Amino acid sequence: MSAMHLAYRIAQKVRLVYWRIVKPRTHGVKIIAMRDDRHVLLVRHSYQSRDLFMLPGGGIHRGETVMAAAVRELREEAGCVLGAPCIHGEFFSSAEGARNHITVVTGSASGYPKADGREILEAAFVPLDALPGNIAPATLRRLIEVRDHLPPADSW
């Protein structure tokens, strides 16, 4: 493990302790970016649940719109461009301590995914109808909703 990856992991542990004590309100975005061939972009992080594939995403900066954050996060995490973004749903999670408001944005993806090597270990398009077994449960729930044209669930 590189020193940079170790720093990300330590920072994540500190953030989780802070969240459990302070319980801040956070606003984030997750992106379901798909190609025309029904492949969806998934990532593996260097600092949390490294063995699980998740949706790309991150925090919404002060003064930034949800759509701008989705476009930025997809570009930063995977080097891809998000087209025709629209909101799938809004969710709330307090599982990690923070009061996390998550907006899931869907859209088309263009470009070739490339992990940034710092925050993201792997970024790849996978078939929506043949998802990997090592996928985060919330990611799987959101992908099933989109794949099967279901309304967003009440919980993350």
C-alpha positions in Angstrom: 0.0 0.0 0.0 1.4 3.4 -0.9 1.8 6.2 1.6 -0.9 8.2 -0.2 -3.4 5.3 0.1 -2.5 5.0 3.8 -3.1 8.7 4.2 -6.6 8.4 2.6 -7.4 5.5 4.9 -6.3 7.3 8.0 -8.2 10.5 6.9 -11.4 8.3 6.4 -11.1 6.8 9.9 -10.7 10.3 11.4 -13.7 11.6 9.4 -15.9 8.7 10.6 -15.0 9.4 14.2 -15.8 13.1 13.7 -19.1 12.2 12.0 -20.1 9.9 14.9 -19.4 12.7 17.5 -20.6 15.8 15.7 -23.2 14.3 13.4 -22.9 17.0 10.7 -25.3 17.4 7.8 -23.6 16.5 4.5 -24.8 16.7 0.9 -23.4 14.3 -1.6 -24.1 13.0 -5.1 -23.8 9.5 -6.5 -23.8 8.9 -10.3 -25.2 6.1 -12.4 -23.4 6.7 -15.6 -24.3 4.3 -18.4 -23.2 3.7 -21.9 -25.5 2.9 -24.8 -24.6 -0.8 -24.5 -26.1 -0.9 -20.9 -22.8 -0.9 -19.2 -22.6 1.1 -16.0 -19.5 2.8 -14.5 -18.4 1.5 -11.1 -15.4 2.4 -8.9 -13.4 0.9 -6.1 -12.1 3.4 -3.5 -8.6 3.3 -1.9 -9.9 4.3 1.6 -13.2 2.5 2.3 -14.6 -0.9 1.5 -11.8 -1.3 -1.0 -13.1 -4.7 -2.1 -16.5 -3.4 -3.1 -17.6 -1.7 -6.3 -19.6 1.5 -5.7 -21.1 4.3 -7.7 -18.8 7.2 -8.3 -19.6 10.3 -6.4 -18.7 12.7 -3.6 -19.6 15.8 -1.8 -21.4 18.8 -3.2 -19.3 22.0 -2.8 -20.7 25.1 -1.3 -22.5 27.0 -4.0 -22.4 24.1 -6.4 -25.5 22.5 -8.0 -26.2 18.8 -7.8 -25.7 18.5 -11.5 -22.4 20.4 -11.5 -21.2 18.2 -8.7 -22.2 15.0 -10.6 -20.3 16.1 -13.7 -17.3 17.1 -11.6 -17.1 14.0 -9.5 -17.4 11.7 -12.6 -14.6 13.5 -14.3 -12.4 13.6 -11.2 -12.9 9.9 -10.2 -13.0 8.2 -13.5 -12.1 10.7 -16.2 -15.4 10.3 -18.0 -18.0 12.9 -19.2 -21.6 12.8 -17.9 -24.2 13.6 -20.5 -28.0 14.3 -20.1 -28.0 14.1 -16.3 -31.2 13.8 -14.4 -32.1 13.1 -10.8 -33.1 9.5 -10.0 -33.9 10.1 -6.4 -32.9 11.7 -3.1 -31.9 9.6 -0.1 -30.9 9.9 3.5 -28.3 7.8 5.4 -26.9 8.1 8.9 -25.1 4.8 8.8 -21.7 6.4 9.2 -22.7 9.0 11.8 -23.3 12.0 9.6 -26.7 13.1 8.4 -25.9 12.4 4.8 -28.3 13.6 2.1 -27.5 11.8 -1.1 -28.8 12.7 -4.6 -28.5 10.0 -7.2 -28.0 11.3 -10.7 -28.3 9.2 -13.8 -26.9 10.0 -17.2 -24.9 8.9 -20.2 -21.2 8.3 -19.9 -18.6 9.0 -22.5 -14.9 8.4 -22.4 -12.7 5.6 -21.1 -12.6 5.2 -17.4 -9.2 5.7 -15.7 -8.8 5.5 -11.9 -7.1 8.6 -10.5 -4.7 6.3 -8.6 -5.2 8.2 -5.3 -8.8 8.1 -4.2 -9.9 5.5 -6.8 -8.2 2.1 -7.3 -10.3 0.9 -10.1 -12.9 2.4 -12.5 -14.6 0.2 -15.1 -17.8 -0.3 -17.1 -19.7 -3.4 -16.2 -22.8 -4.9 -17.8 -25.9 -3.8 -16.0 -27.3 -7.3 -16.4 -24.2 -9.0 -15.0 -23.1 -7.0 -12.0 -20.1 -8.2 -10.0 -20.7 -10.1 -6.8 -18.6 -7.6 -4.8 -20.9 -4.6 -5.1 -22.0 -2.4 -2.2 -25.5 -3.1 -1.1 -26.8 0.5 -1.6 -25.2 0.6 -5.1 -26.9 -2.7 -6.0 -30.3 -1.3 -4.8 -30.0 1.9 -6.9 -28.9 -0.1 -10.0 -31.8 -2.5 -9.7 -34.2 0.5 -9.4 -32.8 2.0 -12.6 -32.5 -1.2 -14.5 -36.0 -2.4 -13.6 -37.6 1.1 -13.9 -38.6 1.1 -10.2 -39.3 4.2 -8.2 -36.5 5.2 -5.7 -36.8 3.4 -2.3 -37.5 5.3 0.9 -34.1 4.5 2.4 -30.6 4.4 1.2 
